[in-house]
């Protein structure tokens, strides 16, 4: 990748984010539990539907320990009406495993995160980036749209996951993974629709 193009893209995107980035409740914390809850809730669900449920859910279950103590049925009821009801069960399972194996502290290691049922490569990257401030790549629908349009073009195949993951990782400015990842998601959601 051309270093000048890379730098221009990074600078323009971060400048745009500084001016237009959304103020979302999960951006006001670096608590791995709260980040995980937001990421699981946001899977295939619009932000405006997640915000009130995010607050309500965290009021009811304030930690991995509190979530692990609840029954799966209670967690499903607290999740309603977000849908995709496998998500609250997976989140409950992650909470139980986090309490049992890690003393209630979600690990930051990529491979340990991927070992949880319900945490894939995107969610592991999001946790590492947003909770632990690491320069970890992410690739969701919004990021794919931006990277594809800017770096691959309309003529390229739509499913180039490996290439898109490489781009996502290569584009993160050193020490700015949090802001860059939030910026590219916002840009994809708000502008590159």
Order of alpha helices (4+ residues) and beta strands (2+ residues): alpha-alpha-alpha-alpha-alpha-alpha-alpha-alpha-alpha-alpha-alpha
